[in-house]
Amino acid sequence: VQLQASGGGSVQAGGSLRLSCAASGSIFRFYVMNWYRQAPGKQRELVATIPPLGSANYADSVKGRFTISRDNAKNMVYLQMNSLKSEDTAVYYCNARYLPKTEIEHWGQGTLVTVSS
């Protein structure tokens, strides 16, 4: 699986952005899809995760503001980010983890989100 993330940019606090991640390959439906982020000087952290079927999960810091979704027919995963805060500034990465064998994972290139206060 190859992943291509897009949609980052600069926005003022309180604004919204939508990140997209396009996945290649025909077995997308077997992957748990995740969004991670890494802020300057900080470790990479898991922001949101969505299994092939079932409910999404979120980091406490983004609950109620971010929504992860996927379209298995289009091999796409999205991260809708609302009510953005300056602390959401980070490089966001799309990640795919193979459900039958979770040590198999793939990363996309990052997309930078900058939130100004």
Rosetta blueprint (number, residue, H / E / L):
1 V L
2 Q L
3 L E
4 Q E
5 A E
6 S E
7 G L
8 G L
9 G E
10 S E
11 V E
12 Q E
13 A L
14 G L
15 G L
16 S L
17 L E
18 R E
19 L E
20 S E
21 C E
22 A E
23 A E
24 S L
25 G L
26 S L
27 I L
28 F H
29 R H
30 F H
31 Y E
32 V E
33 M E
34 N E
35 W E
36 Y E
37 R E
38 Q E
39 A L
40 P L
41 G L
42 K L
43 Q L
44 R L
45 E E
46 L E
47 V E
48 A E
49 T E
50 I E
51 P L
52 P L
53 L L
54 G L
55 S L
56 A L
57 N E
58 Y E
59 A L
60 D L
61 S L
62 V L
63 K L
64 G L
65 R L
66 F E
67 T E
68 I E
69 S E
70 R E
71 D E
72 N L
73 A L
74 K L
75 N L
76 M E
77 V E
78 Y E
79 L E
80 Q E
81 M E
82 N L
83 S L
84 L L
85 K L
86 S H
87 E H
88 D H
89 T L
90 A E
91 V E
92 Y E
93 Y E
94 C E
95 N E
96 A E
97 R E
98 Y E
99 L L
100 P L
101 K L
102 T L
103 E L
104 I L
105 E E
106 H E
107 W E
108 G L
109 Q L
110 G L
111 T E
112 L E
113 V E
114 T E
115 V E
116 S E
117 S L
